[in-house]
């Protein structure tokens, strides 16, 4: 009897494949597997898109910084970018320059100092808004990676529990405790566990890496904003001084 059971197990194992297991599984296991496969595919799509986007904007920002610190005219740089900035740093620059050009601080000598302070605040506010908008765009869909990384193992575990329950149920109905009876259900259970981990691990690793890269880039944007704000502050003061001398 034991020999026959062993032969049955061997034959069953040889005739089973992953697709056979999924095809023969009940609706709950199929839903679990399809959900995990979808989550994995969508996670990888997000990962590839975010990695490519970050690499591209870092390259574009480096090119913009080289032009910005080359000593050329800020107006000429602004005109070359126009209304279509290609990276967050140039978007912040364009927002600040628009506010700079929109405001005329030379309208009156009396309130010129107040106008300068107000302009400085508006420029900084415009850059903050542009930075927040760009970072929000970069962080889009990262929540899905976080959710996938935290939920997928539990979904796989649910499939495991369900598969084991089916195995014991089949064993009870057939009144047969041979491995050939419970092997398919156990295999389904183990497969959903493995699939849950395969889905979760890349999502967690990618989420942590991408979030860290975005945080690092955000600090770089903040540094640029401080430096550019200082430059514009000097321009405001120099313009006010020249206007005072011209009015004397």
Backbone as CSV, one residue per row, in Angstrom:
resi,resn,N_x,N_y,N_z,CA_x,CA_y,CA_z,C_x,C_y,C_z
1,UNK,0.836,-1.207,0.000,0.000,0.000,0.000,0.867,1.251,0.000
2,UNK,1.895,1.262,0.849,2.769,2.418,0.898,3.482,2.618,-0.434
3,UNK,3.858,1.484,-1.073,4.519,1.589,-2.374,3.587,2.179,-3.410
4,UNK,2.337,1.763,-3.380,1.359,2.296,-4.344,1.127,3.785,-4.111
5,UNK,1.061,4.192,-2.842,0.883,5.621,-2.551,2.074,6.434,-3.043
6,UNK,3.264,5.895,-2.855,4.459,6.591,-3.309,4.467,6.729,-4.823
7,UNK,4.058,5.661,-5.514,3.981,5.719,-6.979,2.968,6.761,-7.412
8,UNK,1.838,6.823,-6.709,0.805,7.822,-7.043,1.343,9.241,-6.868
9,UNK,2.085,9.461,-5.796,2.640,10.798,-5.555,3.612,11.188,-6.654
10,UNK,4.493,10.235,-7.022,5.477,10.512,-8.065,4.792,10.826,-9.385
11,UNK,3.795,10.029,-9.750,3.079,10.252,-11.007,2.343,11.587,-10.993
12,UNK,1.737,11.896,-9.852,1.016,13.170,-9.741,1.977,14.346,-9.880
13,UNK,3.124,14.275,-9.216,4.112,15.360,-9.278,4.650,15.542,-10.685
14,UNK,4.845,14.417,-11.392,5.380,14.506,-12.751,4.370,15.114,-13.712
15,UNK,3.097,14.892,-13.458,2.056,15.361,-14.376,1.578,16.772,-14.056
16,UNK,2.013,17.324,-12.937,1.556,18.654,-12.546,2.551,19.717,-12.997
17,UNK,2.024,20.851,-13.400,2.832,22.044,-13.644,2.131,23.205,-12.946
18,UNK,2.796,24.351,-12.918,2.186,25.514,-12.271,0.864,25.865,-12.933
19,UNK,0.844,25.833,-14.265,-0.388,26.171,-14.971,-1.476,25.142,-14.708
20,UNK,-1.076,23.887,-14.592,-2.063,22.857,-14.266,-2.653,23.085,-12.882
21,UNK,-1.798,23.467,-11.947,-2.270,23.732,-10.593,-3.273,24.876,-10.568
22,UNK,-2.928,25.970,-11.258,-3.815,27.132,-11.270,-5.112,26.807,-11.993
23,UNK,-5.006,26.074,-13.099,-6.200,25.746,-13.888,-7.153,24.850,-13.108
24,UNK,-6.598,23.951,-12.313,-7.433,23.020,-11.553,-7.868,23.583,-10.202
25,UNK,-7.333,24.741,-9.819,-7.682,25.331,-8.525,-9.093,25.885,-8.546
26,UNK,-9.626,26.139,-7.355,-10.969,26.705,-7.285,-10.920,28.210,-7.550
27,UNK,-12.095,28.839,-7.554,-12.198,30.246,-7.952,-11.426,31.165,-7.014
28,UNK,-11.425,30.858,-5.725,-10.740,31.725,-4.767,-9.240,31.761,-5.037
29,UNK,-8.634,30.598,-5.241,-7.193,30.542,-5.522,-6.884,31.262,-6.826
30,UNK,-7.728,31.073,-7.834,-7.498,31.750,-9.117,-7.550,33.267,-8.950
31,UNK,-8.501,33.749,-8.166,-8.606,35.198,-7.937,-7.365,35.708,-7.212
32,UNK,-6.912,34.951,-6.203,-5.713,35.344,-5.462,-4.506,35.420,-6.393
33,UNK,-4.330,34.393,-7.212,-3.177,34.350,-8.120,-3.250,35.476,-9.148
34,UNK,-4.418,35.663,-9.746,-4.567,36.724,-10.746,-4.339,38.094,-10.126
35,UNK,-4.834,38.294,-8.904,-4.616,39.575,-8.226,-3.143,39.837,-7.960
36,UNK,-2.431,38.808,-7.511,-1.004,38.970,-7.243,-0.208,39.187,-8.522
37,UNK,-0.579,38.469,-9.577,0.109,38.658,-10.862,-0.102,40.072,-11.384
38,UNK,-1.342,40.554,-11.302,-1.630,41.928,-11.734,-0.829,42.933,-10.906
39,UNK,-0.809,42.743,-9.572,-0.067,43.656,-8.703,1.422,43.642,-9.040
40,UNK,1.959,42.462,-9.344,3.372,42.364,-9.680,3.685,43.069,-10.992
41,UNK,2.861,42.821,-12.000,3.092,43.445,-13.312,2.976,44.958,-13.217
42,UNK,1.956,45.447,-12.515,1.762,46.895,-12.390,2.874,47.524,-11.548
43,UNK,3.323,46.803,-10.533,4.435,47.305,-9.716,5.696,47.472,-10.557
44,UNK,6.000,46.474,-11.373,7.186,46.574,-12.219,7.057,47.688,-13.247
45,UNK,5.846,47.901,-13.743,5.632,49.014,-14.679,5.906,50.354,-13.993
46,UNK,5.430,50.495,-12.756,5.682,51.722,-12.000,7.168,51.881,-11.716
47,UNK,7.812,50.794,-11.311,9.245,50.841,-10.993,10.053,51.294,-12.211
48,UNK,9.797,50.689,-13.335,10.539,51.039,-14.554,10.292,52.496,-14.936
49,UNK,9.033,52.921,-14.844,8.694,54.305,-15.210,9.352,55.309,-14.275
50,UNK,9.320,55.035,-12.966,9.888,55.968,-11.989,11.406,56.031,-12.085
51,UNK,12.030,54.894,-12.252,13.493,54.874,-12.383,13.921,55.654,-13.624
52,UNK,13.218,55.445,-14.727,13.534,56.171,-15.952,13.299,57.662,-15.812
53,UNK,12.187,58.033,-15.153,11.873,59.450,-14.963,12.905,60.142,-14.093
54,UNK,13.272,59.512,-12.974,14.266,60.107,-12.079,15.620,60.261,-12.767
55,UNK,16.001,59.253,-13.515,17.274,59.337,-14.233,17.247,60.486,-15.250
56,UNK,16.116,60.643,-15.919,15.994,61.695,-16.929,16.017,63.091,-16.312
57,UNK,15.246,63.297,-15.234,15.182,64.635,-14.650,16.497,65.012,-13.969
58,UNK,17.208,64.030,-13.433,18.508,64.340,-12.842,19.487,64.804,-13.918
59,UNK,19.426,64.164,-15.065,20.293,64.552,-16.171,19.926,65.943,-16.684
60,UNK,18.611,66.208,-16.814,18.155,67.515,-17.281,18.476,68.604,-16.266
61,UNK,18.324,68.299,-14.988,18.635,69.278,-13.942,20.121,69.615,-13.936
62,UNK,20.953,68.603,-14.148,22.397,68.854,-14.219,22.724,69.770,-15.383
63,UNK,22.074,69.542,-16.526,22.296,70.405,-17.689,21.832,71.835,-17.393
64,UNK,20.680,71.965,-16.718,20.175,73.300,-16.380,21.112,74.005,-15.411
65,UNK,21.595,73.278,-14.405,22.505,73.886,-13.431,23.773,74.392,-14.104
66,UNK,24.292,73.624,-15.039,25.498,74.069,-15.755,25.251,75.387,-16.471
67,UNK,24.078,75.514,-17.085,23.743,76.762,-17.778,23.503,77.891,-16.784
68,UNK,22.857,77.559,-15.673,22.506,78.577,-14.682,23.759,79.184,-14.051
69,UNK,24.732,78.316,-13.728,25.938,78.799,-13.063,27.057,79.159,-14.034
70,UNK,26.743,79.205,-15.302,27.770,79.545,-16.300,28.081,81.033,-16.326
71,UNK,27.257,81.831,-15.649,27.485,83.271,-15.628,26.749,84.018,-16.714
72,UNK,25.928,83.331,-17.488,25.169,83.987,-18.533,23.979,84.759,-17.991
73,UNK,23.294,85.419,-18.874,22.138,86.227,-18.489,20.976,85.328,-18.066
74,UNK,20.367,85.674,-16.926,19.203,84.918,-16.464,18.022,85.119,-17.408
75,UNK,17.904,86.332,-17.950,16.810,86.598,-18.901,16.969,85.753,-20.151
76,UNK,18.199,85.615,-20.626,18.432,84.801,-21.816,18.142,83.325,-21.528
77,UNK,18.514,82.877,-20.338,18.227,81.497,-19.954,16.719,81.279,-19.838
78,UNK,16.039,82.265,-19.285,14.577,82.172,-19.154,13.918,82.118,-20.528
79,UNK,14.378,82.947,-21.442,13.814,82.956,-22.795,14.077,81.642,-23.522
80,UNK,15.225,81.034,-23.253,15.551,79.772,-23.927,14.678,78.627,-23.429
81,UNK,14.291,78.701,-22.160,13.425,77.652,-21.615,11.978,77.884,-22.009
82,UNK,11.551,79.132,-21.996,10.171,79.456,-22.351,9.181,78.935,-21.325
83,UNK,8.018,78.548,-21.805,6.960,78.044,-20.930,6.933,76.526,-20.857
84,UNK,8.015,75.878,-21.296,8.046,74.416,-21.299,9.286,73.886,-20.584
85,UNK,9.352,74.099,-19.270,10.493,73.531,-18.525,10.432,72.008,-18.546
86,UNK,11.584,71.375,-18.644,11.643,69.918,-18.816,11.976,69.170,-17.536
87,UNK,12.282,69.909,-16.476,12.608,69.253,-15.209,12.145,70.155,-14.065
88,UNK,12.015,69.634,-12.849,11.520,70.428,-11.722,12.360,71.667,-11.417
89,UNK,13.671,71.566,-11.545,14.520,72.709,-11.220,14.288,73.866,-12.178
90,UNK,14.225,73.576,-13.462,13.950,74.640,-14.431,12.523,75.162,-14.284
91,UNK,11.593,74.301,-13.826,10.214,74.755,-13.584,10.186,75.769,-12.441
92,UNK,10.975,75.526,-11.406,11.070,76.488,-10.306,11.690,77.800,-10.777
93,UNK,12.701,77.691,-11.609,13.357,78.881,-12.159,12.376,79.708,-12.984
94,UNK,11.608,79.038,-13.838,10.637,79.736,-14.682,9.572,80.419,-13.824
95,UNK,9.090,79.752,-12.790,8.076,80.341,-11.907,8.606,81.594,-11.223
96,UNK,9.841,81.520,-10.766,10.437,82.680,-10.105,10.634,83.843,-11.077
97,UNK,11.112,83.547,-12.275,11.343,84.603,-13.261,10.040,85.239,-13.723
98,UNK,8.996,84.437,-13.822,7.691,84.990,-14.195,7.221,85.997,-13.151
99,UNK,7.385,85.630,-11.888,6.992,86.538,-10.811,7.865,87.778,-10.801
100,UNK,9.140,87.586,-11.095,10.079,88.711,-11.156,9.678,89.695,-12.249
101,UNK,9.363,89.175,-13.415,9.015,90.032,-14.541,7.621,90.633,-14.395
102,UNK,6.757,89.960,-13.635,5.394,90.438,-13.475,5.315,91.658,-12.564
103,UNK,6.293,91.807,-11.709,6.251,92.866,-10.699,7.211,93.993,-11.056
104,UNK,6.749,95.195,-10.988,7.591,96.372,-11.238,7.844,97.048,-9.893
105,UNK,9.066,96.934,-9.388,9.350,97.474,-8.062,9.797,98.937,-8.114
106,UNK,9.765,99.531,-9.287,10.262,100.906,-9.413,9.147,101.923,-9.573
107,UNK,7.924,101.556,-9.214,6.806,102.457,-9.451,6.859,103.688,-8.559
108,UNK,7.301,103.493,-7.332,7.408,104.669,-6.469,8.584,104.514,-5.527
109,UNK,9.205,105.614,-5.176,10.374,105.580,-4.304,9.982,105.321,-2.863
110,UNK,8.771,105.730,-2.474,8.367,105.658,-1.078,8.237,104.219,-0.601
111,UNK,7.559,103.419,-1.396,7.291,102.046,-0.946,8.194,101.028,-1.636
112,UNK,9.318,101.496,-2.170,10.174,100.603,-2.927,10.711,99.463,-2.055
113,UNK,11.110,99.783,-0.801,11.611,98.752,0.085,10.559,97.707,0.397
114,UNK,9.329,98.173,0.641,8.240,97.238,0.908,7.952,96.368,-0.303
115,UNK,8.020,97.010,-1.472,7.791,96.246,-2.697,8.852,95.159,-2.852
116,UNK,10.108,95.488,-2.509,11.180,94.513,-2.619,10.959,93.323,-1.705
117,UNK,10.557,93.598,-0.468,10.282,92.510,0.468,9.124,91.665,-0.022
118,UNK,8.061,92.329,-0.480,6.888,91.611,-0.969,7.226,90.765,-2.187
119,UNK,8.029,91.307,-3.090,8.434,90.563,-4.281,9.249,89.337,-3.895
120,UNK,10.163,89.500,-2.944,10.970,88.372,-2.488,10.090,87.247,-1.945
121,UNK,9.084,87.607,-1.179,8.182,86.610,-0.617,7.374,85.917,-1.707
122,UNK,6.922,86.685,-2.686,6.129,86.099,-3.770,6.973,85.164,-4.632
123,UNK,8.216,85.550,-4.859,9.113,84.693,-5.642,9.352,83.367,-4.918
124,UNK,9.620,83.432,-3.629,9.842,82.213,-2.851,8.581,81.347,-2.826
125,UNK,7.423,82.003,-2.696,6.164,81.266,-2.699,5.946,80.576,-4.039
126,UNK,6.248,81.273,-5.134,6.090,80.687,-6.466,6.994,79.474,-6.644
127,UNK,8.213,79.561,-6.131,9.136,78.429,-6.239,8.685,77.263,-5.371
128,UNK,8.166,77.564,-4.175,7.648,76.501,-3.310,6.501,75.762,-3.984
129,UNK,5.585,76.528,-4.576,4.433,75.920,-5.247,4.877,75.042,-6.412
130,UNK,5.828,75.558,-7.201,6.340,74.780,-8.335,7.036,73.515,-7.857
131,UNK,7.824,73.621,-6.784,8.527,72.453,-6.266,7.546,71.408,-5.748
132,UNK,6.558,71.837,-4.982,5.571,70.893,-4.450,4.806,70.193,-5.573
133,UNK,4.482,70.943,-6.602,3.763,70.365,-7.733,4.602,69.310,-8.446
134,UNK,5.867,69.614,-8.661,6.751,68.677,-9.350,7.016,67.429,-8.508
135,UNK,7.229,67.606,-7.210,7.477,66.455,-6.337,6.230,65.586,-6.203
136,UNK,5.077,66.225,-6.176,3.833,65.453,-6.116,3.674,64.588,-7.356
137,UNK,4.078,65.139,-8.504,4.020,64.361,-9.737,4.973,63.177,-9.682
138,UNK,6.175,63.383,-9.112,7.147,62.294,-9.004,6.661,61.191,-8.067
139,UNK,5.913,61.571,-7.044,5.463,60.601,-6.038,4.175,59.886,-6.424
140,UNK,3.611,60.261,-7.570,2.377,59.610,-8.020,2.588,58.108,-8.200
141,UNK,1.662,57.335,-7.706,1.618,55.865,-7.804,2.620,55.153,-6.891
142,UNK,3.405,55.896,-6.129,4.286,55.228,-5.174,3.477,54.555,-4.067
143,UNK,2.308,55.099,-3.780,1.451,54.490,-2.772,1.055,53.071,-3.140
144,UNK,0.933,52.805,-4.447,0.596,51.445,-4.880,1.733,50.488,-4.545
145,UNK,2.976,50.937,-4.724,4.112,50.082,-4.368,4.122,49.784,-2.873
146,UNK,3.849,50.814,-2.075,3.831,50.618,-0.632,2.735,49.639,-0.226
147,UNK,1.559,49.813,-0.819,0.438,48.922,-0.495,0.718,47.495,-0.946
148,UNK,1.292,47.366,-2.141,1.616,46.034,-2.653,2.630,45.335,-1.759
149,UNK,3.646,46.070,-1.329,4.665,45.481,-0.477,4.148,45.028,0.870
150,UNK,3.148,45.731,1.394,2.637,45.382,2.718,1.496,44.371,2.675
151,UNK,0.713,44.359,1.591,-0.492,43.531,1.538,-0.246,42.175,0.868
152,UNK,0.625,42.146,-0.142,0.803,40.920,-0.935,1.144,39.680,-0.112
153,UNK,2.046,39.778,0.885,2.325,38.566,1.670,1.083,38.011,2.367
154,UNK,0.212,38.904,2.828,-1.001,38.456,3.510,-2.003,37.851,2.522
155,UNK,-2.034,38.409,1.308,-2.892,37.817,0.277,-2.399,36.420,-0.068
156,UNK,-1.078,36.292,-0.226,-0.509,34.964,-0.473,-0.769,34.014,0.671
157,UNK,-0.696,34.518,1.906,-0.972,33.674,3.074,-2.432,33.234,3.086
158,UNK,-3.325,34.117,2.688,-4.739,33.740,2.596,-4.917,32.602,1.595
159,UNK,-4.238,32.710,0.445,-4.301,31.628,-0.533,-3.742,30.334,0.026
160,UNK,-2.700,30.445,0.844,-2.114,29.253,1.470,-3.108,28.568,2.403
161,UNK,-3.722,29.364,3.251,-4.705,28.817,4.190,-5.867,28.180,3.437
162,UNK,-6.321,28.867,2.412,-7.452,28.340,1.625,-7.069,27.022,0.942
163,UNK,-5.862,26.954,0.383,-5.423,25.727,-0.275,-5.306,24.562,0.689
164,UNK,-4.791,24.826,1.877,-4.680,23.758,2.872,-6.060,23.282,3.318
165,UNK,-6.973,24.240,3.485,-8.348,23.861,3.834,-8.953,22.967,2.759
166,UNK,-8.715,23.306,1.496,-9.224,22.477,0.404,-8.607,21.086,0.430
167,UNK,-7.326,21.005,0.775,-6.641,19.711,0.824,-7.254,18.803,1.892
168,UNK,-7.445,19.347,3.079,-8.036,18.545,4.143,-9.489,18.208,3.850
169,UNK,-10.174,19.147,3.176,-11.562,18.860,2.807,-11.626,17.726,1.799
170,UNK,-10.721,17.734,0.809,-10.692,16.656,-0.182,-10.323,15.333,0.464
171,UNK,-9.406,15.391,1.420,-9.010,14.171,2.109,-10.183,13.588,2.894
172,UNK,-10.991,14.459,3.506,-12.136,13.974,4.261,-13.224,13.419,3.369
173,UNK,-13.472,14.087,2.232,-14.530,13.629,1.333,-14.167,12.292,0.698
174,UNK,-12.903,12.137,0.318,-12.471,10.900,-0.333,-12.114,9.805,0.666
175,UNK,-12.049,10.210,1.948,-11.650,9.266,2.995,-10.327,8.578,2.624
176,UNK,-9.444,9.429,2.137,-8.140,8.926,1.680,-7.079,9.910,2.147
177,UNK,-6.176,9.439,2.957,-5.141,10.324,3.491,-3.808,10.187,2.768
178,UNK,-3.834,9.702,1.540,-2.600,9.562,0.771,-2.119,10.922,0.309
179,UNK,-0.811,11.003,0.063,-0.237,12.259,-0.418,-0.782,12.649,-1.775
180,UNK,-1.140,11.682,-2.583,-1.677,11.980,-3.911,-2.972,12.772,-3.815
181,UNK,-3.707,12.604,-2.723,-4.978,13.312,-2.562,-4.768,14.766,-2.168
182,UNK,-3.819,14.973,-1.261,-3.645,16.333,-0.734,-2.525,17.112,-1.417
183,UNK,-1.722,16.445,-2.248,-0.583,17.124,-2.880,-0.980,18.326,-3.726
184,UNK,-2.009,18.243,-4.583,-2.358,19.416,-5.390,-2.728,20.631,-4.548
185,UNK,-3.543,20.404,-3.504,-3.937,21.530,-2.657,-2.764,22.140,-1.921
186,UNK,-1.863,21.308,-1.424,-0.673,21.815,-0.736,0.209,22.595,-1.700
187,UNK,0.349,22.079,-2.919,1.162,22.767,-3.930,0.564,24.138,-4.259
188,UNK,-0.765,24.209,-4.405,-1.435,25.494,-4.649,-1.147,26.461,-3.504
189,UNK,-1.244,25.917,-2.267,-1.025,26.762,-1.096,0.392,27.330,-1.080
190,UNK,1.366,26.481,-1.304,2.753,26.936,-1.303,3.033,27.901,-2.444
191,UNK,2.396,27.675,-3.584,2.609,28.556,-4.734,2.087,29.960,-4.448
192,UNK,0.927,30.088,-3.821,0.391,31.422,-3.512,1.277,32.140,-2.501
193,UNK,1.836,31.395,-1.558,2.776,32.017,-0.605,3.996,32.563,-1.340
194,UNK,4.572,31.744,-2.201,5.754,32.180,-2.952,5.428,33.368,-3.846
195,UNK,4.269,33.326,-4.491,3.886,34.419,-5.390,3.674,35.713,-4.611
196,UNK,3.104,35.606,-3.411,2.933,36.790,-2.576,4.259,37.433,-2.222
197,UNK,5.257,36.607,-1.899,6.579,37.137,-1.559,7.279,37.717,-2.787
198,UNK,7.155,37.026,-3.921,7.771,37.519,-5.163,7.172,38.861,-5.570
199,UNK,5.905,39.054,-5.274,5.253,40.327,-5.581,5.660,41.415,-4.601
200,UNK,5.760,41.061,-3.330,5.989,42.067,-2.290,7.423,42.565,-2.229
201,UNK,8.389,41.657,-2.334,9.785,42.037,-2.101,10.282,43.112,-3.079
202,UNK,10.088,42.957,-4.398,10.536,44.035,-5.301,9.816,45.347,-5.045
203,UNK,8.520,45.275,-4.699,7.764,46.503,-4.447,8.319,47.258,-3.242
204,UNK,8.646,46.527,-2.172,9.183,47.173,-0.971,10.554,47.775,-1.243
205,UNK,11.427,47.001,-1.875,12.785,47.485,-2.169,12.730,48.707,-3.083
206,UNK,11.906,48.637,-4.123,11.809,49.750,-5.072,11.209,50.980,-4.408
207,UNK,10.193,50.778,-3.565,9.567,51.919,-2.884,10.583,52.650,-2.017
208,UNK,11.361,51.899,-1.246,12.359,52.528,-0.377,13.426,53.257,-1.188
209,UNK,13.875,52.628,-2.271,14.926,53.244,-3.098,14.408,54.490,-3.809
210,UNK,13.236,54.410,-4.417,12.690,55.545,-5.157,12.354,56.693,-4.205
211,UNK,11.781,56.369,-3.048,11.460,57.406,-2.063,12.722,58.105,-1.590
212,UNK,13.773,57.337,-1.369,15.046,57.928,-0.945,15.619,58.840,-2.024
213,UNK,15.534,58.420,-3.275,16.029,59.245,-4.379,15.227,60.540,-4.510
214,UNK,13.920,60.443,-4.340,13.072,61.638,-4.430,13.381,62.599,-3.287
215,UNK,13.583,62.066,-2.083,13.933,62.918,-0.943,15.263,63.625,-1.185
216,UNK,16.225,62.894,-1.734,17.514,63.503,-2.036,17.385,64.586,-3.093
217,UNK,16.568,64.342,-4.093,16.363,65.343,-5.145,15.614,66.555,-4.600
218,UNK,14.672,66.318,-3.672,13.938,67.427,-3.056,14.883,68.351,-2.289
219,UNK,15.868,67.778,-1.593,16.857,68.601,-0.884,17.684,69.420,-1.865
220,UNK,17.972,68.826,-3.002,18.714,69.555,-4.029,17.894,70.729,-4.550
221,UNK,16.595,70.523,-4.725,15.722,71.606,-5.165,15.635,72.709,-4.113
222,UNK,15.583,72.317,-2.840,15.533,73.305,-1.772,16.807,74.142,-1.736
223,UNK,17.943,73.499,-1.956,19.213,74.234,-1.993,19.234,75.220,-3.162
224,UNK,18.746,74.770,-4.311,18.697,75.669,-5.465,17.784,76.847,-5.190
225,UNK,16.646,76.571,-4.552,15.701,77.640,-4.253,16.340,78.679,-3.332
226,UNK,17.066,78.238,-2.329,17.729,79.167,-1.415,18.780,79.998,-2.140
227,UNK,19.562,79.348,-2.990,20.616,80.057,-3.717,20.028,81.055,-4.710
228,UNK,19.013,80.629,-5.435,18.403,81.519,-6.424,17.672,82.671,-5.737
229,UNK,17.032,82.382,-4.604,16.357,83.431,-3.853,17.360,84.476,-3.372
230,UNK,18.548,84.045,-2.971,19.585,84.979,-2.551,20.045,85.854,-3.711
231,UNK,20.199,85.238,-4.883,20.603,86.004,-6.071,19.564,87.062,-6.404
232,UNK,18.295,86.685,-6.398,17.239,87.641,-6.714,17.132,88.724,-5.655
233,UNK,17.403,88.363,-4.398,17.382,89.363,-3.331,18.441,90.437,-3.579
234,UNK,19.617,90.003,-4.021,20.661,90.977,-4.357,20.224,91.848,-5.523
235,UNK,19.586,91.229,-6.511,19.118,91.997,-7.672,18.098,93.047,-7.252
236,UNK,17.222,92.670,-6.328,16.209,93.611,-5.850,16.866,94.776,-5.131
237,UNK,17.836,94.472,-4.268,18.524,95.525,-3.530,19.312,96.426,-4.473
238,UNK,20.014,95.835,-5.436,20.795,96.640,-6.384,19.891,97.539,-7.207
239,UNK,18.754,97.003,-7.626,17.817,97.804,-8.420,17.275,98.962,-7.609
240,UNK,16.952,98.701,-6.342,16.430,99.756,-5.479,17.475,100.847,-5.244
241,UNK,18.738,100.425,-5.029,19.805,101.402,-4.809,20.014,102.265,-6.048
242,UNK,20.024,101.641,-7.221,20.193,102.409,-8.458,19.046,103.389,-8.659
243,UNK,17.841,102.955,-8.312,16.694,103.841,-8.465,16.781,105.023,-7.502
244,UNK,17.262,104.781,-6.285,17.439,105.847,-5.311,18.461,106.872,-5.793
245,UNK,19.575,106.366,-6.324,20.614,107.270,-6.827,20.124,108.066,-8.019
246,UNK,19.309,107.420,-8.863,18.790,108.145,-10.022,17.780,109.195,-9.614
247,UNK,17.113,108.999,-8.487,16.085,109.959,-8.073,16.629,111.124,-7.301
248,UNK,17.878,110.987,-6.838,18.470,112.081,-6.041,18.871,113.263,-6.929
